[in-house]
Amino acid sequence: MLFRLRLLIAFLFPLLLLTDCGIRQSDDKFATPNRLEKSGSPYLREHADNPVDWHEWSTEALEKAKNENKPLIISIGYAACHWCHVMEEETFMDTAVARIMNENFVSIKIDREERPDIDQIYLDAAQLISGNSGWPLNAFAMPDGKPFYAGTYFPKQQWIALLEQVIDAYKNDHHNVMKQAQALTDGIRENQSIAFSTDSVSIYNEKLYREIFKSWTSHFDYESGGLTGAPKFPMPVVWEFLLQYHHLTGDQQALQMVTTTLDGILKGGIYDVLAGGFARYSVDNEWRVPHFEKMLYDNGQLVSLYAHAYQVTNNPIYSEAILKTLDFIKNEMTSPDGGFYSSLNADSEGEEGKFYVWTKGEIENVLDSVAARLFIAYYNITDSGNWEGGKNILYRRTTKEDFALEKGMSAPVVTTILANAEKTLFGKRKTRIRPSLDDKILVSWNALMLKGYVDAYFALGDQQYLNAALENARFMDENILKRDGRLSRNYKDGESYIDAFLEDYALLAKAFIHLYQATFDIQWLEKARSMTEYAIAHFRDEESGMFYFTSTDAQNLITRRIETTDNVIPASNSVLAEVLFLLAEYYSVDRYAQMSYSMLSKMASLSKTGGPYYANWASLVGLVTYQPYEVAIVGRDALAKGKQMLRNYLPTALFMGGSEENLPLLENKGVNGRTIIYVCRNRVCKVPEEDVGKAMMQLSGKPPQ
């Protein structure tokens, strides 16, 4: 099918490589904002001053295209995307371009972060056509949304040439355009269909778990960390699996791969050493040159990952990264009512990374000579710059201790000098023009950050982190979660106007389960169960036992996909399968367990052969294979004892408790005047203990930290 698609595209659009069609920019002025002025998306509002007559995705826009017999232009991007801004400025602000688009198309602008369901359809279209996809994503479609061509960034003259070719093909070769649209739609549907395994649950055993890890080893970069090649994305879910694998098997190679990766990230420019927080990815294979946008979902997951790594290693550079990053989230990414904002732009003043980079002269002007000399050497600053335009990205090759040894200086002295220099430069950087903030609030991303705060609380014991998690959870409960378990996807300026997707239900349910373990407040577990029941009723495919990304209420989509591949954000189905498994443990509900086992059994072969892109499924294989510990703590001091135990890395332990016997495993376990710890497996408990150290020995063979 793909070969036929390419032949047809070449026939329809033979001039795609033209870069200049001789059309000059019009002198027309466009002063009236378009309809995107009223959008809730900051990204869409950036296009409100375009002369293009943009629509948001809606039934009305599709009906307009149908009634006027015009093809759709579906242009997709997001606020932190550098090339999205470039195309907006050089192309969509051009009145000659706008005239062509307005007269011949119905143009739709989409924020991919608000509508990942639509985004994935047209990403698949671009991938099928050229083997490439990304953002900005620009698709041409029939009035019903079936795409017949899609690509990414186009320079202005190339875009104009493409518009003219599409207009000609749509008018004069309409039959072939329709055939192309149907063939491409069939390809998208085929691409999104999954050949599920029919293996039984009995395949889950230690042999399979170990084979999964062995099958992945060729994907690892043993020198710089991460997965092989460039660009490098942090992929927290991969390293979470390796930490679990090390915990369950004792394999030191798995732990070394995690620490190599986490150390490499902290040395590279992808980590903001001045303010904390992580950029989305690095363009090189050594983590040095970031794509400067900062995304909430990355930072939430990386906080969790560094918290878990700190619990395992007690490495102070990991705790420092947690502290700095959560300061960054508190100061720059948190709304007054406790929600978390989505992202910071890569650009400021029209230049990618300008806010973050330095010339050697700037550093020498800000710091005293001794601090400047050390800082310049440690962070690899040069006269010509280690990046573009004589600018420098701050990255390290070694630790502060080894650097001090190299310089023949005391490590504490060097550490103090560099720390003070970092504070001084951070203060100077605050005077610069800041990158723009995308202040919309997305449920799934907030859930990842909420969990990050809880994990930081477990690892470091700081009450302010639990308070931040609780404030966010209350915000979500009051503004996002409905009484029947239904969720909205987004929140902005007091409004939520998009129905939630499966990832929102799955990730928020998981975060609330995590929050329950930190508080023993049963309401969070009950809310997790409520939204999971809603997902079962409105997202589940009865035939496969998996869950669609969109609910039964979804409209105007040419297909409903079932997401199973773990990526930078884990797949919604893998997270929900885990949630079902956990709820089955807490509530002793066999129906949840059977759903989870059914989902996992269908992914068994892929978790082994599909590499790290099934990492969250692999973690669930570990949980099912080894079976979790159920830790029930009943009595007045339950929370304090739970907190003490949870300072340790315990990826396969579920904590429950309090002074009330409000879960099946808590029933009949209270003893007046005492706080008792029960360590159980498969609901069979060992000898009850009051001493935390003895309970920890039952749980892990190690005393508590």
MARBA-679195 format. One record per residue (C-alpha): residue number from 0; residue in one letter; x, y, z. Coordinates in steps of 0.5 Angstrom, whole numbers, plus 500, padded with zeros to 3 digits. Example, Ala and Ser with C-alpha at 12.3 -4.5 7.8 and 13.67 -1.06 7.14 Angstrom:
2
 num residu   x   y   z
   0      a 525 491 516
   1      s 527 498 514
END
This chain:
705
 num residu   x   y   z
   0      m 500 500 500
   1      l 506 505 502
   2      f 509 504 495
   3      r 502 506 491
   4      l 501 512 496
   5      r 508 515 494
   6      l 507 514 487
   7      l 500 517 487
   8      i 503 523 491
   9      a 509 524 486
  10      f 503 524 480
  11      l 499 529 484
  12      f 504 534 487
  13      p 510 533 482
  14      l 513 540 484
  15      l 514 539 491
  16      l 521 541 491
  17      l 520 548 488
  18      t 523 553 493
  19      d 521 559 489
  20      c 514 560 485
  21      g 515 568 484
  22      i 509 570 488
  23      r 511 576 492
  24      q 509 578 499
  25      s 502 583 498
  26      d 502 590 502
  27      d 496 588 505
  28      k 495 590 512
  29      f 491 585 517
  30      a 489 589 523
  31      t 483 585 525
  32      p 484 579 530
  33      n 482 572 527
  34      r 477 567 531
  35      l 483 564 535
  36      e 483 571 539
  37      k 478 567 543
  38      s 482 560 544
  39      g 483 558 551
  40      s 490 555 548
  41      p 496 560 548
  42      y 499 557 542
  43      l 493 558 538
  44      r 492 565 541
  45      e 499 566 538
  46      h 496 566 531
  47      a 490 570 533
  48      d 494 576 529
  49      n 495 572 523
  50      p 491 574 516
  51      v 490 567 515
  52      d 482 565 517
  53      w 484 560 522
  54      h 479 555 525
  55      e 479 551 531
  56      w 478 543 530
  57      s 470 543 530
  58      t 464 540 527
  59      e 463 547 524
  60      a 469 548 521
  61      l 468 541 517
  62      e 461 543 515
  63      k 464 549 512
  64      a 469 545 508
  65      k 464 540 506
  66      n 459 546 504
  67      e 464 550 500
  68      n 467 544 497
  69      k 474 546 500
  70      p 480 542 502
  71      l 482 542 509
  72      i 489 545 511
  73      i 490 542 518
  74      s 496 545 521
  75      i 499 542 528
  76      g 504 545 533
  77      y 505 547 540
  78      a 507 553 544
  79      a 514 551 546
  80      c 516 549 538
  81      h 522 553 535
  82      w 520 551 528
  83      c 513 552 529
  84      h 514 559 531
  85      v 519 560 525
  86      m 513 558 520
  87      e 508 562 523
  88      e 512 568 523
  89      e 515 567 516
  90      t 509 564 512
  91      f 502 565 516
  92      m 504 572 517
  93      d 504 573 510
  94      t 498 576 507
  95      a 499 573 500
  96      v 500 566 503
  97      a 493 568 507
  98      r 490 570 501
  99      i 491 563 497
 100      m 489 559 504
 101      n 483 563 505
 102      e 480 563 498
 103      n 481 556 497
 104      f 482 552 504
 105      v 478 552 510
 106      s 484 552 515
 107      i 485 549 522
 108      k 490 550 527
 109      i 491 545 533
 110      d 495 545 539
 111      r 497 538 539
 112      e 498 538 547
 113      e 490 539 547
 114      r 489 534 542
 115      p 494 529 542
 116      d 488 524 538
 117      i 488 529 532
 118      d 495 530 532
 119      q 497 522 532
 120      i 492 521 526
 121      y 496 526 522
 122      l 503 524 524
 123      d 501 517 522
 124      a 499 520 515
 125      a 506 524 514
 126      q 510 518 517
 127      l 506 514 511
 128      i 508 519 506
 129      s 515 520 507
 130      g 517 516 513
 131      n 518 523 517
 132      s 514 526 522
 133      g 514 532 527
 134      w 512 539 528
 135      p 510 544 525
 136      l 505 538 522
 137      n 501 541 516
 138      a 496 536 513
 139      f 491 537 507
 140      a 485 533 508
 141      m 478 532 505
 142      p 472 536 508
 143      d 471 529 512
 144      g 478 530 515
 145      k 481 524 511
 146      p 488 526 509
 147      f 491 526 502
 148      y 498 529 504
 149      a 502 531 510
 150      g 509 534 511
 151      t 512 538 517
 152      y 516 545 516
 153      f 515 548 509
 154      p 519 555 508
 155      k 514 560 505
 156      q 516 559 497
 157      q 515 552 498
 158      w 509 552 502
 159      i 506 557 496
 160      a 508 552 491
 161      l 505 546 495
 162      l 498 550 496
 163      e 498 552 488
 164      q 499 544 487
 165      v 494 542 492
 166      i 489 547 489
 167      d 490 544 482
 168      a 490 537 484
 169      y 483 538 488
 170      k 480 542 482
 171      n 482 538 476
 172      d 484 531 479
 173      h 479 530 484
 174      h 478 523 483
 175      n 485 521 484
 176      v 485 526 490
 177      m 479 522 493
 178      k 483 515 492
 179      q 489 518 495
 180      a 485 520 501
 181      q 482 513 502
 182      a 488 510 501
 183      l 492 514 506
 184      t 486 513 511
 185      d 486 506 510
 186      g 494 506 512
 187      i 493 510 518
 188      r 487 505 520
 189      e 492 499 519
 190      n 498 502 522
 191      q 494 503 528
 192      s 491 496 529
 193      i 495 492 533
 194      a 496 484 532
 195      f 495 482 539
 196      s 499 476 542
 197      t 494 470 544
 198      d 499 468 550
 199      s 496 466 556
 200      v 498 469 563
 201      s 502 463 565
 202      i 508 466 561
 203      y 509 471 566
 204      n 515 468 570
 205      e 522 470 572
 206      k 525 467 565
 207      l 521 472 561
 208      y 523 478 565
 209      r 530 477 565
 210      e 530 476 557
 211      i 526 482 556
 212      f 532 486 560
 213      k 537 482 555
 214      s 534 483 549
 215      w 534 491 550
 216      t 542 491 552
 217      s 544 493 545
 218      h 540 499 545
 219      f 544 502 551
 220      d 549 507 550
 221      y 554 505 555
 222      e 559 511 555
 223      s 554 517 555
 224      g 548 514 558
 225      g 541 514 555
 226      l 539 510 548
 227      t 544 509 542
 228      g 544 515 537
 229      a 542 522 537
 230      p 538 526 538
 231      k 537 523 545
 232      f 531 524 549
 233      p 531 522 557
 234      m 526 517 556
 235      p 525 516 564
 236      v 520 510 563
 237      v 526 506 561
 238      w 530 507 567
 239      e 525 506 571
 240      f 524 499 569
 241      l 532 498 570
 242      l 532 500 577
 243      q 526 495 578
 244      y 530 490 575
 245      h 536 491 579
 246      h 532 491 585
 247      l 528 485 583
 248      t 534 481 581
 249      g 541 484 584
 250      d 543 486 577
 251      q 549 491 577
 252      q 549 492 570
 253      a 542 495 570
 254      l 544 500 575
 255      q 550 502 572
 256      m 546 504 566
 257      v 541 508 570
 258      t 547 512 573
 259      t 551 513 567
 260      t 545 516 564
 261      l 543 520 570
 262      d 550 523 571
 263      g 550 524 563
 264      i 544 528 563
 265      l 546 532 569
 266      k 553 534 566
 267      g 550 536 560
 268      g 546 542 557
 269      i 540 539 557
 270      y 540 540 565
 271      d 539 547 567
 272      v 545 548 572
 273      l 543 555 574
 274      a 535 554 575
 275      g 534 547 575
 276      g 529 543 570
 277      f 531 539 564
 278      a 530 541 557
 279      r 526 536 552
 280      y 532 533 549
 281      s 539 534 546
 282      v 540 534 539
 283      d 547 530 540
 284      n 549 524 543
 285      e 552 527 549
 286      w 547 531 552
 287      r 550 537 551
 288      v 546 541 546
 289      p 539 542 548
 290      h 533 543 544
 291      f 531 549 550
 292      e 524 548 551
 293      k 522 545 558
 294      m 516 541 558
 295      l 512 539 565
 296      y 511 532 563
 297      d 519 531 562
 298      n 520 534 569
 299      g 515 531 573
 300      q 518 524 571
 301      l 525 526 572
 302      v 524 528 579
 303      s 521 521 580
 304      l 527 518 577
 305      y 532 522 580
 306      a 528 521 587
 307      h 528 513 586
 308      a 535 513 584
 309      y 537 517 590
 310      q 533 512 594
 311      v 538 507 591
 312      t 545 510 591
 313      n 544 516 596
 314      n 548 520 591
 315      p 548 527 593
 316      i 548 530 586
 317      y 541 527 585
 318      s 538 530 591
 319      e 541 537 589
 320      a 537 536 582
 321      i 531 534 585
 322      l 531 540 590
 323      k 533 545 584
 324      t 528 542 579
 325      l 522 543 584
 326      d 524 550 586
 327      f 524 551 578
 328      i 517 548 578
 329      k 515 552 584
 330      n 517 559 582
 331      e 516 558 574
 332      m 511 553 573
 333      t 506 553 578
 334      s 499 557 578
 335      p 496 561 584
 336      d 491 555 585
 337      g 496 549 585
 338      g 496 547 578
 339      f 502 546 574
 340      y 503 550 567
 341      s 505 546 561
 342      s 512 549 558
 343      l 517 554 557
 344      n 518 556 550
 345      a 525 554 547
 346      d 525 561 544
 347      s 526 568 547
 348      e 527 575 543
 349      g 526 570 536
 350      e 532 566 538
 351      e 532 559 540
 352      g 536 558 547
 353      k 538 566 547
 354      f 535 566 555
 355      y 540 560 557
 356      v 547 561 553
 357      w 553 566 555
 358      t 559 569 551
 359      k 565 568 555
 360      g 566 576 556
 361      e 559 576 559
 362      i 561 571 564
 363      e 568 575 566
 364      n 564 581 566
 365      v 559 578 572
 366      l 564 574 576
 367      d 570 576 579
 368      s 577 573 576
 369      v 578 567 580
 370      a 570 565 580
 371      a 570 567 572
 372      r 577 562 571
 373      l 574 556 575
 374      f 567 557 572
 375      i 569 558 565
 376      a 574 552 565
 377      y 569 547 569
 378      y 563 549 564
 379      n 567 549 558
 380      i 566 556 556
 381      t 571 558 550
 382      d 572 565 546
 383      s 569 562 540
 384      g 563 559 543
 385      n 561 552 544
 386      w 554 553 540
 387      e 552 558 535
 388      g 554 565 534
 389      g 560 565 539
 390      k 555 563 545
 391      n 556 558 550
 392      i 552 552 553
 393      l 554 550 560
 394      y 556 543 560
 395      r 561 539 564
 396      r 565 533 563
 397      t 567 531 570
 398      t 565 532 577
 399      k 566 538 582
 400      e 571 533 586
 401      d 575 531 580
 402      f 575 538 578
 403      a 578 540 584
 404      l 583 535 584
 405      e 585 537 577
 406      k 586 544 579
 407      g 590 542 585
 408      m 585 545 590
 409      s 580 543 596
 410      a 574 540 593
 411      p 570 544 598
 412      v 573 551 596
 413      v 572 549 589
 414      t 565 547 590
 415      t 563 553 594
 416      i 566 558 589
 417      l 562 555 583
 418      a 556 554 587
 419      n 556 562 588
 420      a 558 563 581
 421      e 552 559 579
 422      k 547 564 584
 423      t 550 570 581
 424      l 549 568 574
 425      f 542 566 575
 426      g 541 573 578
 427      k 544 576 572
 428      r 540 571 567
 429      k 533 573 571
 430      t 534 580 568
 431      r 534 578 561
 432      i 527 577 557
 433      r 524 571 559
 434      p 522 565 554
 435      s 514 565 554
 436      l 510 561 558
 437      d 504 556 556
 438      d 500 557 562
 439      k 495 552 560
 440      i 494 546 565
 441      l 493 539 562
 442      v 491 533 567
 443      s 496 528 565
 444      w 502 532 565
 445      n 499 535 572
 446      a 499 528 574
 447      l 506 526 572
 448      m 508 532 576
 449      l 504 530 582
 450      k 507 524 582
 451      g 514 527 582
 452      y 512 531 588
 453      v 510 525 592
 454      d 516 521 590
 455      a 521 527 592
 456      y 517 527 599
 457      f 518 519 600
 458      a 526 520 598
 459      l 527 526 601
 460      g 522 527 607
 461      d 521 534 606
 462      q 513 536 608
 463      q 513 542 603
 464      y 513 537 597
 465      l 507 533 600
 466      n 504 539 601
 467      a 505 541 594
 468      a 502 535 591
 469      l 496 535 596
 470      e 495 542 593
 471      n 495 540 586
 472      a 490 534 587
 473      r 485 538 591
 474      f 486 543 585
 475      m 484 537 580
 476      d 479 535 584
 477      e 475 541 585
 478      n 476 543 577
 479      i 477 537 573
 480      l 474 531 576
 481      k 466 530 576
 482      r 462 526 581
 483      d 461 520 576
 484      g 469 520 575
 485      r 469 524 568
 486      l 475 528 567
 487      s 476 534 563
 488      r 483 534 559
 489      n 485 542 560
 490      y 484 548 564
 491      k 485 555 563
 492      d 482 561 566
 493      g 477 558 570
 494      e 475 553 564
 495      s 475 546 561
 496      y 473 545 554
 497      i 476 539 552
 498      d 474 532 554
 499      a 479 528 557
 500      f 483 522 554
 501      l 485 515 556
 502      e 492 518 558
 503      d 489 523 563
 504      y 485 518 567
 505      a 490 513 567
 506      l 496 517 569
 507      l 491 521 574
 508      a 489 515 577
 509      k 496 512 578
 510      a 498 519 581
 511      f 492 519 586
 512      i 494 511 588
 513      h 501 514 590
 514      l 498 520 594
 515      y 494 515 598
 516      q 500 511 600
 517      a 503 518 602
 518      t 497 520 606
 519      f 493 514 608
 520      d 487 518 606
 521      i 482 514 603
 522      q 479 519 598
 523      w 485 519 593
 524      l 484 511 592
 525      e 476 512 592
 526      k 477 517 586
 527      a 482 513 583
 528      r 477 507 583
 529      s 472 512 580
 530      m 475 515 574
 531      t 478 508 573
 532      e 471 505 572
 533      y 469 511 568
 534      a 474 509 563
 535      i 472 502 563
 536      a 465 504 561
 537      h 467 509 556
 538      f 474 507 553
 539      r 474 499 553
 540      d 474 495 547
 541      e 470 489 549
 542      e 473 485 543
 543      s 480 486 545
 544      g 480 488 552
 545      m 484 494 551
 546      f 482 501 551
 547      y 481 506 546
 548      f 485 513 547
 549      t 479 517 546
 550      s 472 515 549
 551      t 465 513 546
 552      d 463 521 545
 553      a 469 522 541
 554      q 467 526 534
 555      n 469 528 527
 556      l 475 523 528
 557      i 477 518 522
 558      t 479 513 527
 559      r 480 511 534
 560      r 487 508 536
 561      i 489 504 541
 562      e 495 506 544
 563      t 500 501 547
 564      t 507 504 545
 565      d 511 507 551
 566      n 515 513 549
 567      v 517 519 553
 568      i 510 519 556
 569      p 508 511 557
 570      a 502 509 553
 571      s 496 510 556
 572      n 494 502 556
 573      s 500 500 560
 574      v 499 505 565
 575      l 491 503 566
 576      a 493 496 566
 577      e 498 497 572
 578      v 492 502 575
 579      l 487 496 574
 580      f 493 491 578
 581      l 494 496 583
 582      l 486 497 585
 583      a 485 489 584
 584      e 490 489 590
 585      y 487 494 594
 586      y 480 492 593
 587      s 481 485 592
 588      v 477 486 586
 589      d 478 480 581
 590      r 475 483 575
 591      y 480 489 575
 592      a 486 483 576
 593      q 483 479 570
 594      m 483 486 566
 595      s 490 487 567
 596      y 492 480 566
 597      s 488 480 559
 598      m 492 487 557
 599      l 499 484 559
 600      s 498 478 556
 601      k 497 481 549
 602      m 503 485 550
 603      a 508 479 552
 604      s 511 478 546
 605      l 512 485 544
 606      s 515 487 551
 607      k 521 482 549
 608      t 522 484 542
 609      g 519 491 542
 610      g 525 494 546
 611      p 525 500 550
 612      y 519 502 547
 613      y 515 497 552
 614      a 518 499 558
 615      n 512 500 562
 616      w 509 494 560
 617      a 516 490 562
 618      s 515 494 569
 619      l 508 491 570
 620      v 511 484 568
 621      g 516 485 574
 622      l 510 487 578
 623      v 506 481 576
 624      t 512 476 576
 625      y 514 477 583
 626      q 508 479 586
 627      p 507 485 590
 628      y 508 486 598
 629      e 502 489 601
 630      v 504 493 607
 631      a 498 494 612
 632      i 500 499 618
 633      v 494 500 623
 634      g 494 505 628
 635      r 495 512 631
 636      d 502 512 628
 637      a 501 509 621
 638      l 503 515 617
 639      a 510 516 621
 640      k 512 509 620
 641      g 509 508 613
 642      k 514 515 611
 643      q 520 512 615
 644      m 519 505 611
 645      l 518 509 604
 646      r 524 513 605
 647      n 527 506 601
 648      y 526 504 594
 649      l 520 499 594
 650      p 518 499 587
 651      t 514 492 588
 652      a 510 494 595
 653      l 503 497 596
 654      f 502 501 602
 655      m 496 502 606
 656      g 493 504 613
 657      g 491 509 618
 658      s 487 508 624
 659      e 481 506 620
 660      e 480 499 617
 661      n 477 501 611
 662      l 480 496 606
 663      p 479 489 605
 664      l 487 487 608
 665      l 486 492 614
 666      e 480 489 616
 667      n 481 486 623
 668      k 488 488 624
 669      g 487 494 629
 670      v 490 493 636
 671      n 488 498 641
 672      g 494 503 643
 673      r 499 500 638
 674      t 501 501 631
 675      i 502 494 628
 676      i 505 493 621
 677      y 503 487 617
 678      v 508 485 611
 679      c 504 481 606
 680      r 504 477 600
 681      n 498 475 596
 682      r 494 477 602
 683      v 498 472 607
 684      c 501 476 612
 685      k 508 475 616
 686      v 508 476 623
 687      p 506 482 625
 688      e 511 487 628
 689      e 511 494 631
 690      d 518 495 630
 691      v 520 499 623
 692      g 526 496 622
 693      k 524 489 623
 694      a 518 490 618
 695      m 523 492 613
 696      m 527 486 614
 697      q 521 482 612
 698      l 520 486 606
 699      s 527 487 603
 700      g 532 484 608
 701      k 535 491 609
 702      p 534 496 615
 703      p 530 502 614
 704      q 534 508 612
END
